[in-house]
Amino acid sequence: MGTIVKDVFEAARESGRSPGAIFLEMLELRFGIGQLGFSEYFDYELYKSDLSKAEKRAFGGWRGQSILEKMLVDVYSEFMTIDKVTMYAIFAGYGFPFPKILATYGNQRPIHGAPRLNNPEELIQYLLEPGRLPVYIKPSSSSFGRGNVLVDRWEDGKFVLGNKNCLDTNAMVAHLDDRRGLGWVLQQPLKAHHAVAELCGTDKISGLRIHSFLGSKGPTLTRAVWRVNGGNNDDDHFKFGTSGNLIAELDIESGSVKRVVTGFRKTRTQVANHPVTELPLTGFVIPYWREIRNLVCDAHLAFPGYLCPGWDIAICEDGPSILEVNSFGDIDTSQHAGRVGFIDDRFLSLLRDRNLTHGLRRENFIRWTLGRSPRQIDFPRAWSW
């Protein structure tokens, strides 16, 4: 609580507002439809006076996101995104592009003729086969890039990773020794489109996070964020500004970059150029944007149990590739990128179109806060057609 009080007084000095006015606004947003937490209020710098009350009310916190997930995700379908091998099998069945599966390891089954590596000896033997590397390895059931590793080459008795770190065979086995999960997927590494690689100073992927919504007339795109690789990372995740990567808000219609930020909270900075190449990011148009839009909308129909999924898309030389689909996807990424609330008028109109706004009634959010079941909403059938 002492930290919050300190934040309130610092925000008052910075904004020229009274501490009381800021605290009352924090309470209003905490019990609004977005259920924004006190720390989240400062994360988005909502104590400033540059946004209207309506614009601030559109911001959602993790509590508000939990309600949205219960409203918009069919619990029986959720496993399809928790287990990436199942997800890729669906992609393959529909003919959607995704990274080639080279092998699976650990608690997984084979897929599309790719071998299953059953023990550490088979794993190391596979990686040391001539011409095998580079290989991208990711856990089947994780997220946020946790555990992902690009094994670039074998040199001087060690595996050299994409970030230049080195692992010997024992360390590599230890890194992948997690019996609690669903095993690991070994993929063919993707390379960025030449225009993206030139802009970011690396051919490693700078992917997209796109939210789509399945309305009564079909899927539509609601949010698009570009996760810009800082130049030396094996993945493009923002990780609350700690990774060195950047995030950019995209215009849904054109695919052009509207706003780019790096860092988080006190270190958040809005930038116009890439920090490594110094080339302009603002105004850059994502290659294959029309194809990306069409791919996401087509793929969404394969997951009707997710009304508002988050898609991770790679921009490659030969077109877009689906990295994964999240049953919902965190809303904070787009809110940080554009400093625009996720639960805005457009999103509310989409909920209204599916007769789901009753889940956002104030009394339901208050009951949820108190640990009670919301009234007048049928979980998990609220998503049904």
N, C-alpha and C positions, 0 to 999 in steps of 0.2 A: 504493500500500500504506500510505503514511503516513496518508492520509485514513481508511482503514479502521481502523487502530490507534487513531486519535483518536476515531472513532465508537464503538469498543468501550469505551474508557475513559469517555467521556461517558455511554454507555448504562449502564455499571456504576454510575456515581454516581447516575444518575437512578432506576435500578431497585433499587439496594441489593444487586445480585448481583455476584459476582466476575467480573473480566474473563475468566478461564479458563473459567468456566461458560458465559458468553455465546459465546465463540469456539467451544467444543465444540458448542454448539447450532447455531451458524452452519454448521459443517461437516456436522452431521447433516442439516440441511435442504438443504444444497447437494447432497448425494448421495442425498437422498430422492426420492420419485416426482415431487415438484414442481420439483426442480432449482433451488431458490431461490438467486439470486445474493446475494453479501454485501451489496451496496448495496440490493438488494430487501428483504433482511431488515430493514434500518433503515427503508426506505420504509413498511413496514407496522407498524413499532414492535413487532416480535415479541420484543424483549428484555424487554418488560414481562411480569409474572407473572399477568396477568388471563386468559390463554388457556391451555388444557391442551396437553400435548404433541401429542395427536391433532389438536386444532384448528389448531395451528401447522403440522403436517405437511400439512394440506390446502391450504396456500397454494402457488401455482405461480408460477414465474418465466418469463422469456422462453424459456429453454431447454426447460423442461417444456412450455410452450405449443407449441413447435416440434414436439415429439414428438406431442402431441395432434392438431395439425393434420395431420401425416402419417398418423395413424391414422384421422382422422375426416373428411378431405376428399378426395374423388376428384379427382385432378389434372386429369382430362379435363373436369371440370365447372367448374373454378375460373374460367375466363375469363368465365363468365356473370355474375360479380360484379365482375370487373376492368373490364369494359366495360358502363357503365350503360345505354347504348342497347339492348344485347342484353337486359339485365336487365328494362328497362321493356317491351320487346316481349313477354317471357314474362308479365309482370304483365298486360299488355293482353289477351293471348291467353286467360288464365284469368279475366279480369274482375275482378282485384284493384284496389282503389283506389290511385292514386299521383298525384303532382303532374302537372298537365297540361304536356305538352311544347309549347313555343311555336315553337322553332326549334333547329337545331344549327349549330355553327360550327367550321370547321377540319377536322381529319382525321376527319370523321364522315359518315354517310349520313343521309338524311332518315328520319323516322319518323312514322307515322300522319298523313300529309298535312302535317306541319309543314315549313316551308321550310328548305333548307340554305343557309347564308350562307357563301359561298366565299372572300371576301377582306375585308380591313378596311373597304373602302368600303361593301360591302353590310351589314356589321355596324353601322356607324355610321348608315347610312341607315335601317336597321330600327329601331334604338333611338330615333331622332329622329322617327319617325312619330307624329303626334298620337294621344294615348290609349294609346300602347304601354307606357309605364312605369306601375308598377314591374315589373321583371323580375329573377328570381333566376338567376344564372349559376354553374355549377359544372363543374369538369373531369370528363370522363367516366371517367377512370381513376385518380382520386386518392382520398384518404381523409382522415379526421380534420378535414374542413372546410378543407383546404389549398386556397387559391385561390378559395374560394367568395366571391361578392360579391352583395349586393342593390343593384341600381341603382334608386334610389327615384324620382328625377325629374331633369329638365334645368332648370338655373337659372343665369342669368348666365353662359352660355357654358361651363358645366361640368356633369358628371354628379354629382349628390349621392347618396352611398351611404347605406345604412341606418344606418351608424355615424356619419353626419354628415361623413365625409371627402369630399373632392371630387377628381374626376379630369377633366382635359380630354380631348378626343378622342384625342390622341396617347398620353396615359397609359393610357387605357382599352384602346387597341389593344395597347400594350406589355404590359399586365397579362395579356392573353389570347394573347400571341404565344409559344406553346410548341409547337414542331413535333415534339417528342419524344413527346408523349402521343397520346391518341385524340380530341382535340378537346374541344369544350365543348357543354354542354346548357343551353339557355335555358328556364326553367320559369316557370309562373305562381306567384307567391309564395303560400305558405300562411299563414293566420292562425290563431292559437291559439284554442282553445275559450274562451268568455268567462270561465269560472271560472278557467282557467289564466292568462289575460291579466290578470284582476283581481289574482290572487295575486302574479304576477311583475312587474306594472307595465309590461307591454309585450304587444302582440299578436303579437310574433315567436315562433317556435316554440320550445317547451321539449319536446324529444322523448324517446322511450323507447329504451333499448337492452335488448332481450329475447333471451335465449338459449333455444332450444328443442332438444330431443333426439328423434331419430327412433328410438324403441324398437321392439321386436317387435310391440307392440300399437298403434303409431302415435305421433304427436308428443306431447310433453309439455313444459311450460315448466319451466325449471330456475332461471333467474336473471332478475331485472327491475330495471333501474336507470332512474331519471328524471333526465335532464340538465336542470337548472333554469337558465333564462336569467337572468343577473344583472341584466338590465334594459336594456342598451344594446349588445348584440352581435348581429351578423347571423347567427350560428350558435350552437348550444348546446353546443359541444364543451368539455370540461373542460380539456384541454391541461395536465395535471398541475398544476392549480391556478393557472395563469398567466392564464387568460382572464377571470377574474372571475365565471365561472359556478359553479354548485354541482352536486353529484351526490347523489342520494338513493336509498337502498335501499328497495325496495318489497316488500310481502308478496305472494307469488305468487297466493294464493287471493283476497284481497280487493282488491288494488290500492292499499292504503293505505301512506302513507309511514312507514317505521320509523325511519330515521336519515338525517341530512343532514350533509354535510361540505363545507367550502370550504378552499382552500389545499392545500398539500402538504408533507409531512415536518414541518419546524420550524414552518411557518405553518399546518399543518392544524388546523382548528377545527371541532368539532361544534356545529351551530347548530339552533335550533328554529324561527326565524322568517326570512322573506325579508329580506335586507339593505336593500332599497329600500322595499318596502311595509310591512315589519314585521308582515305577516300571518303566522299560524302555518303552517308547512310540515308539521311532524310531525302525523300523523293525517289529512292531506288525502288524499282518495280520488280516484284518477285517473278522470275521466269516461270512459264507454264501456268500462270495464274488461272486462266479459264479452265485448263485441264484439271488443275487441283480442285477447283470448285466442283466440277462435274464428278470427279472421283469421290470426293467426300459425300456428296449427295447420293450417289449410286451406292456407295458402301454402307451408308447409314441404313438403307432399306434392308440390309442383311442382318441388322441388329435392332429389330423393332422393340425390344425390351428396354432400350436406352433412348429416352426422349431427348436428352441433351448431352450426348457424349463429347469427350475431348479427344481429338485426333492428332497424332503426332505424324507429320509428313516430312519426308526428306525430299530435297530438290536436287535431282540428279541430272546428268547430261542428257539422258534419254527420256526424261520425264519424271513425274512424281512417284514416290514409293511410300507405302504406308508402313511406318515403323511400328505403330501399335494404336489401339483404340482403348480409351479409358471410359468406364461406364458412365462417369460424369466428368471428372477432371477438375482440378482445383480452380477456383474463380480468382484467387489472389494474383495469379500471373498476369491476367489481362487487366486487372485493376491497378497493378503496379505499372504496367507498361503504358497505359493510356491515362492513368489517374481518372478513370471513368468507372462508375459503379456498374456491376454486372446485372443487378436487378433493376434495370431502367424501364422506361415506359414501353419500349419495344419488346423486351423480354416479358413484361407483365401482360402485354397484349397476346403474346404467344401462349402463355399460360391460360389466359382467358379463353382463347380459341379452343383449348382442350378441356375447358371447364375445371381448371385446377387451382384457381386463385383462392378457393376456400381454404386451402392448406396454409395460406399466408395470412390468415386473419390474426389480428393482434392477440386475441385470447388464446389461440393455438400456440403462438410463439411463447407467451407467458407460461402456459401450462407445460410446454416442452422445457423451458428453463427450470421449472420446479420439479422436473423429473416425472411428469405425468403424461398420459397419452393425449395427444391432440383430439379434439372433438370434430365430428362431421368430416372425417377423411378416412378412407379405407385403404390402409397399407397392407400389402403392396399392390393392390389392384387399381390404384389411382391412375396408373400409366396406361391402362387397357384402352383399346380402340373402342 
